[in-house]
Amino acid sequence: MTISPEDRADILSSLRAGCTLDDAAKGMLTTAQACRDLAATDAGWAADLAGAERDGAALAVAEVAPSAPVETKPTWAQLAAMSAAQQEADKAEAKPRKGLAAWASATTHEEAQAAAGQMVDVVNPVTGEVTEQPAHAVEDDDESPDLERLRLMAAEYGPGSFGFLQLVNAKCEAAKLHPMDPWWVGHFRKFYASGKMIDVGRIGLRGGKSTNICRALVADVLYTRRKLEPSQIGVCPIMSAGTKEASDRIDTIMSVLRACGLQDVTGGRAAAEPGQFRKIKGENGAEVIELFDSQGHPVEFRIYPASKHGAVGFTAIAGFCDEVDLWRDKATGANPASEILDLLLFRFTTQPDAHLYIFSATYGTATSAHMKWVAEGDTPLQYIARLGSKGAQNDYESRLRLVAQAGPDPRLLVGGDAKSPNIPCWVTSPIVPITRCYQLAKGDLAKVLLYYGGRPSTEGGDLEDIDFEVIGDESRYAGMMSEERGY
């Protein structure tokens, strides 16, 4: 198996950051064994690999050098070790969670505020030493201490962006929202490990794109470190085929923000303060959420039309392009996605750590811009969502279940492909069985595989008889995050 120079560099970076060789290799869609096999024939690569693994091992236990500048922060590995030690000590003494842990376990804004009266673990940025101080006595570099302490707690869940996302997910679960779907957790872990900016995925209808990506957007906006001029507002644009669909994303984001402990002050006359958010009407009546990130920067979630006009005039800190294959120019009827993305990327120029999520189901036989991006594969800029080994097994077993109804069609009997970018909804969403998709497609297997299965087809068809709206309570995901079902 060949490993490109770009993938080698990313693998080495992951190793130096403390990842295992297995995780670093998976992030580049290869294996640890392939890395070792290459090392057996390439002395330069063998030396680089050994050096990166030594650096990563040393990083996990070493303190920050005394000569480091004051602004140097402890590594995520150090913070994770500190958090783990604190948790074990708390368990041994049978005491309630306190300090930083109290901030992470708080499920409402009021509980987070109450936790401020407790003793807080403070990390010395030079030595890594942990001391306890009253929360009210701690001075912060920003105006949102709740979010900043939670940001540090994210190291307990994993490195960087993945830790931020898992923290948000934990807060959502504590607030009785459903957990993230297992496939999505695995996908985001691999995407963030890749270090790429753009996440591109082809997911079948009702595959949980909007729900899961909205949590990633909240994690990105709240916790990613960024530099903004005092007068700048960091914007997270959300573009969809229609205003209604995009507005639904705003409602989802507000639910996640509440779960994270931010106070909803929508409808009040005063502007939102750190620790709060409010929804207002922006330009052309589009919905906007105003809030502050963990550094105290003013940031916004904004609805934009899928148009060239909507892709200019702001500083982007994250973004979501939803159901891209349905975008249409009102004047020409053509899909403007390629032109819009070209313009949108310029918005991210000053934000190197931002993420842009571009997802869609398949809606016809024409070669769309989204299909071209998926076909292009992984590049230095974009990461392509793949089915994965457990996803491939789930897909194959699901299709076998349909044989009893649809007969032994060859399309149902072919094995799953872990590297496939065609990802069915019955893999990504536990509440969407393939049998339900077959029923709603009126027994048309081609439509099942095209619309719900995320598989481009040379056969015709339209979407007029597909209207799959899942109705259920918020406990529908109970029990779906078991270890056996993890991705």
Residue, then its C-alpha position, 0 to 999 in steps of 0.5 A: m500500500t502506498i502512502s502519499p507524502e502528504d499523508r505521511a506528513d499528517i501521520l507524523s504530525s498526529l504521532r507527535a501530538g500523542c496519537t497512537l500509530d493505529d489512530a494516526a494511520k486510520g485518520m489517513l485511511t491506511t493502517a499501522q501495518a502499512c506504515r511499518d511495511l513501508a518503514a522496512t523499505d524506506a530508511g528515511w520514513a523509518a527514522d521519521l516514524a521512530g522520531a515522531e513516536r518518541d516525541g509523542a510518548a515524551l509529550a504525554v508525560a513531560e512538563v512544559a519546559p521552564s523556558a517556555p513563554v508565559e502564554t504557552k498552554p499545557t498540551w491536551a495530553q497533559l490536561a487529559a492526564m491531570s483530569a483523569a488523576q483528579q477523577e480517580a481521586d474524587k472516586a476514591e474519596a467518594k466526593p461529588r464532582k468539583g472544580l473543573a469537573a463541576w463546570a463540565s457536568a453542569t447541565t444548565h446555565e444556573e448550575a454552571q453559575a453555581a459551580a463558580g462558587q466552588m474551588v477550581d483547579v488552576v493549571n500553571p501555563v509554564t510548569g503544568e502544576v495544578t493548584e486549587q483556588p476559589a473560582h471567583a478569585v481566578e482571573d481569565d484572559d477573556e470575559s467568558p470563564d464558563l466556556e474557557r474552563l469547559r474548553l480545558m475540560a474537553a481534553e478529558y474527552g480527546p485531543g483538539s476539536f474532537g474533544f470539543l465535540q465530545l464535550v458538547n455531546a456529553k452536555c447534550e446527553a446530560a440535557k436529555l438530548h439524544p447522543m450522537d450517532p456512532w458512525w458520526v462520532g467515528h467520522f468526526r474523529k477521523f476528519y479532525a485527525s486528518g487536519k483538513m479544513i473541508d469535510v465532504g460527505r455523501i449521506g443518504l436521506r434521513g442520515g442525520k446530517s443536520t443534527n450531528i453536524c450542528r453539534a460540530l458547528v457549536a463545538d467549533v464556534l464555541y471552543t476553537r482558538r482564533k484571532l479576530e480584530p476587536s471590530q470583527i464578528g466571526v460568522c458561521p454561515i449555514m447554507s441550504a437549498g431553502t430558507k426553511e431548511a436552513s432555519d431548522r438548523i438554527d433551531t437545532i443549534m439553539s437547543v445545543l447551546r442551551a444544553c451547553g449551559l448558555q442562557d437564551v435571552t431571545g426577545g430581550r432588549a439588551a444584546a447578549e453577554p458572555g454566557q448568553f445567546r439570542k436569536i434576531k432577524g438579520e439581513n433580509g429577515a434571515e435568522v441570526i444567533e448572537l453570542f460570544d466564544s470562549q475567548g470573548h469574541p463576538v460570533e454569530f450563526r447566520i442563515y444565508p441563501a445558497s447564492k454567490h451574494g450569500a458567500v461574500g462580506f464576512t469573516a468565516i470561522a466555521g460553515f455548513c453547506d447542506e444538501v448541496d445537490l439541491w441548490r438551484d439558481k433562480a434565474t438559470g436553474a443551474n446548480p451554482a455550488s462550485e461558484i459559491l464554494d470558490l467565493l466562500l473559501f475566501r471567507f476563511t483566509t484568516q482562520p486556518d483552524a476553521h472547518l467547513y462541512i459540505f454534505s448532500a444526498t444524491y438527487g439524480t443522475a447528472t454529475s453535480a459539483h458535489m459528486k465531483w468533489v467526492a470523486e476527487g477524493d482526499t486532497p490537502l484541503q478536503y477530507i472525504a467521508r468513508l463508510g468504514s469497516k463497521g459501517a460496511q458490515n452494517d450496510y451489508e447485513s442491512r441489505l441482506r435483511l431486505v432480500a426476503q422482501a426484494g428477492p436476491d437482487p445482486r445489489l443486495l448481495v454484494g459485500g460492503d466496501a469500507k472505503s466507499p464514499n457512498i454512505p447509506c442512512w441505515v448506517t448513519s442513523p439507528i432509527v432508519p432501517i432499510t426495510r422502512c426505506y424500501q416501503l417508502a420507495k414503494g418497492d423501487l430498489a433503485k430509488v432506495l439505493l439512490y436516495y437513501g443509500g447515497r449511491p449515484s445511479t445511471e438509472g432515472g428517477d425523481l424524488e416526488d414519491i419520497d417523503f420520509e419524515v421521522i416522527g418519534d420522541e427524544s429517547r429514541y436513541a436510548g441504548m444505541m451507543s453501546e460498545e458493540r455498536g461503536y464506530 
